[in-house]
Amino acid sequence: MDTLKIDIDVENGTISVYNNGHGIPIEIHSKEKMYIPELIFGHLLSSSNYDDDEKKLTGGRNGYGAKLANIYSTEFIIDTADKGTSQKYKQTWTDNMSKCGKAKITKNSRGEEYTRVTFTPDLKRFGMSSIDPDTVSLLKKRVYDMAGTVKDIKVYLNDERLKIKGFKQYIELYLNSAAETAAENSGGAAQAKQSVIYERISGRWEVGFAVSDGMFQHVSFANSISTIKGGSHVNYIADQIAKNLITAITKKNKAAAIKLPKIKEHMWIFVNALIENPTFDSQTKETMTLLASKFGSKPTLSEEFMKKGKGFLLCQRLYAVIKSRISVQVFYRGERFELGEIQGRPADQKDGWHQAQPVSAFHSYFFP
């Protein structure tokens, strides 16, 4: 497959998805005694993706996705071309998959290969009268996801090719958006665009690292599925970077008692991973739950990536933010506190309070 086309027709309330990968075999299933396209799209629990011993880089397992689209549509059309049988197949379901039309099978004299699904969502079931702007934005976002995460394909949205070639360019969309938001919040003053460290670890892993605005952020995918709540793949990469930063800090400053969560607060991670037989927390696949030992590959960031992580300008900003939060410590009856933890309490020597020396472990090393 090298082409993906998505059309969103708001006026007519239809959505079409096309790819030119291998067509669906147009033949009668030996056991179910019906054409395979009808079995796939019109009958529940008809997936062939149940063998856990087979290593697959897909996302679906039970075959619910396509069937649910059919069930929640007033009309659902499958159109596929099979080079192997030199045939084309077209079939329509209506009334939430309750009515199945007769398949139309024609010759595929040009040896084409493709599959197109066109459906009209049953908007009334969702309390909607039309495909609203928010839904359109969500659908468009998923199209951009495909352009950024699937390698070596041309992606079209409403007949216009997206100018995104690869995950690195996809990351830039987020950084550009962040800069625009910062400019708006500053009253229109131009803001410097965030920098990013990027690495393609292997054919299965791409990683980006930037600095967040004080809260851990991530944009992550497992087999092109948007894992909006992250998961084990995100944790694996984030822990590598954070531990490396801590090692660099403590190597020069043993007094720097910085914990992993404090470092992560200032990290913005981008992960695009291909995982063997991934598992998720639910049908919506928001969190990947597969153990790292079962990923099928070991994503180890290079020394060059880590070196950039320690010396890059964006990390100087990270250190500066952390530095400002640990500038002074005090002792109270033998216990050490951060200054922010005792604000409002009187520094009474008779009551056991005294201020220690400033202990910014970062200052001498990172800000000489």
N, C-alpha and C positions, 0 to 999 in steps of 0.2 A: 504494500500500500504506500502510495506517495501523495495522495490527494484526499482531502477531507473538506466537504462542503456542507454548510449549515445555512438554512434559510428560515427566517422568522417572519411570518406574514401576520402582522398584528391586525390588519383590516379584516382578513378572513379567518383569523384565529387558528392558523395551522403552523406546524413546525416540521421541517424536513431535514433529515440527516443522511448524507451520502458518503461512501468511501469506495475507492477502487481496488480494495484488496480482493482476495479470493472470494468468489461468489459462493453462495450456499449450494451444496449438492442438490440437484433437482432430480430426485429419485425416491422411490417408495422405501420407507424404513422397513427393514426386514421383520422387526418384531411388532411395531405399532400399526403397520399396514396403512400408512398415510404418507403423503409427501413430507419430506423433512422440513421445508420452510413452514408448513402449516403446524407441524409438531413443535417447532421451536417457538413460534410466536403466538400460537393459539391454544396451547395446552400447558397447564401448570406442572411443575416438577418434571420437566423434560430436559434438564441440563445434562451434559456429558462430562461435567467438571467435578466429579466426586472422588476420583482416584488420588489419594494423598501421596502415593508413591511416585506419581508423575510430577516432575518439577515444571511448574508453569509460572509465567510472568504476567498473569492476568489479574483481574480484580474480582470479577464475579465468580460465583460458585453454584448457586441454586437456580440460576436462570430466571430470577424474579423480575429483573429490571425491564426487559422488553415486554413481558406479559403484563406487568403493572401499567406500563404506558398504554397498552391495548385496553386493559380493563377500565382505565380512567379516561377513555377517549370515546367520543361519539362516532369517530371514524378512524380506522387504522389501516394503512396500506403498506404491504411489503412488495418490493420490486427488486429482483436479483437476477444476475446473469452468471451462468455457470459454464466456464470454458470446457470443463471435462465432459459434460453431456451435450455441449453445443445447444443449450436451451436457455430461454428466459422464462421467468416465473413471476406472475403478479396476482395478488390476492388481497381482498378487502374484507375487513370485519367492521361491524357497526353495532351501535347500542351496547357499548361497554363490553365488547367481545362476545356478547350473547348470540350474535348472528354472524355466521361465517359464509362469505360468498364463495362461489366456485372459482377455483384457480384457473387462470388463463396462461397456458403454456405455448410459447412460440419458439421459432428457430433463432439461434444465436449465430448467424452466418459469419459475423465479423470476429467471433471469438472473444467477445468482451467479458470483462470480469468486474462486477460491482455489486453493491447492495445499497438500496435506498429505503428508508423508512419515513413515511409521511403520516402524521397523526393530527387530529383535531381534539385538543383537550376538552373534556367535559367540564367547562368552567363553572357551571352551576353547582357542581358538587364541591367546589372550593369557595363558594360564595362570591364568585366573580362574574362579571358580565363581559369582560374582555381581558386580553393579556395585558396587565397593567405595566407601567414603566419599571417598577421595582423587579418584576418577574423578568422583563426583557433584559434589564441590566444583569441579573443573575445568570441568565442564559448566555448573554454575550461574554460574561466573565469566564464561563466554562469553555467557550470557544477559544478565548485567549489562552486559557490554561493548556488546551491541547496544542496550540501553536508553540507554547513555551516548553512543554515537557515531552512531546513526542518527537523523536529525532527524524530529520530528513523528510519532512512532509510539507506540502503546500496546503495552507488552511484558508478557506474562503468563508466569509460571512456576508450573506445577502449579495453574492456574486462579486464581492470585493476581497482581494487577497490581503490578508493581514501581513504587516511588515515586521513580523516577529520571527526571528530565525534563531531558535535555541533558547536555553534556559538563562544564559547570561543577559540577553536582551530583555527577557521577561522580567528579571530582577530589576532592571533599570526602570521599568514601568512603575514599580513600587517606590523607588528612590525619587523619581521625578514627581510622583504624587505627594510624597512626604515634603519635598521642597516647596511645592505649590501651597500645601496646607500651612506650612510654616510662614510663608510669605503673607498669606491671608491673615493669619493670627497676629502678625507683626504690623498690620496696617498697610500692607502692600509693599513693604520694603523687600527687595530681592534677598533671597537666602541661598547660601552655598549648598549645592547638591551633595547629599551624603555619598561617601565613598564606600566601595565594597571590595572585599577580597573574594575572588572566585577560583574554584578549582574543579576540574573534571577528574575525579579520582580514578575512574574506570568507565567502561561502557555502561555500568549500572548505577553510578553515583555521581551527582553533581552537587556542589556545596557553595553557598555564598555566606559571607559574614560581614555584618555592618553593626553600627552601634544604635541601640534603641534609645527611646526618650525616658528611660528610667524604669521600664517594665519589660520583662522577657517577652519577645515577640518571635513568631516564626511563620513562614509560608512553606508548606510542605506537601509533598506528593509521594504516594506509594503506587507504582504502576499507573501513573497519571490520574489517580484518584486524589482529590483534594482532601487531605486529612486536616481539617480546620482546627482540631484540638490536639494535633500532634501525635505523639506515641513513641514507641521504642526507637524508631529510626531517627526521630528528632533528638531524643535524649542521648542516643549514642554519639551523634555528632557534637551536640552542645557540650557534653561532658568532656570530650576530647579537647575542645578549644578552651573551656574554662579551666580545666586541670593544668593545661600547658601555661596559661597565663599566671595561675597561682604559683607554679613551679618557678617561673621567671622572676616573679616578685620576691618570693621567699629565698631564692638563691642569693640575692644581694641584700635582702633585708629580712633576717630571721624573725624580727619582732612583728612582722606584718601578719597578723592572725586573721586573714581574709578567708571567709567561707565560700564554698561553691555557689550557694544561692545568691550571695551578694554580687559575685561576678556576673552571674546569669541575668541579673536585673538589668544589665546594660548591654545585653546581646540581642541582636536581630539575626536569626538564622534562616537560611533558605536551603531546602533540601529537595532534590528530585531523585528518587530512588526506584530501582527495579528490584522487587523482592520476590523470592520464590514462595509460592503458595501463602500469600499474606493472610492474616486473620485480623478482624476488626471487632470493635465493641458492639456494633449494631448494624442493621441493614443500611443505615445512612453512612456508615464507614467514616465517621468523624475522627476516630482514634485507632491507630494501628497497634495491635496488642502482641504481635509475634515476638518471641524471644530473639535477641540479637544473634544467638548461636545458630538460629535457623534461617537467617537472612539469605543464605546461599552465596554470600560474598562478605568480605571483611573490609569495610571502608576506613582505611587509615589515611588521615591527612598527611601530606608531605611535610618535610622539614622546612621547605621553602614557604609553604602556606603558613606554618606556625611562626616562622621568622617574620613574615609580613605582619602576622597578628600581633607580635610583640613590638614591632617598630613602626607600624603604619600610623599615619596621622590620626585615623579614627580611633585607634587604641590609646593615643595620648589623651584624647578627649575622655575616653573611658576611665583612665587612671585619674584624670583631673576631677571627674565627678565623684569617684570613690574617695579620693584624697580629701575633698571638702567635707565629707561626712564623718571622718575619723580624726579630725585635727587635734582634739584635746581629750584626755582621759583624766578621771579623778578617782580617788580611792575613798571609800567610806567603810570604816571599821573592817579593813582588810579585804574588802571586795572592790573590784575594778568596774567602773561604769563609763559608758560613753557620755559626753557632755549632754547630748540630746536627751538622755534618759533621766537626767536629774534637774532639768530646767524648772525653776520656780522654788527649788530648795535652797536654803541659805547655806553658803559655804562657811560654816562655823567650825573653827579649829577646835573649840572646846567640845563640840558634839562629834568630833572624830573626822571632820571633813578636811581634806587638803587637796590641792591641785597638783597633779603630776606634771612632768615635763611634756611638752607637745610630742606626740608619738606618730607623726605622719611618716610612716615607713616608706611612702612613695616619694617624698620630696627629694631626698638626696640622690635617689637612683634615677628617677624619671624626669625630675625637674631640677637639674644641677644649677 
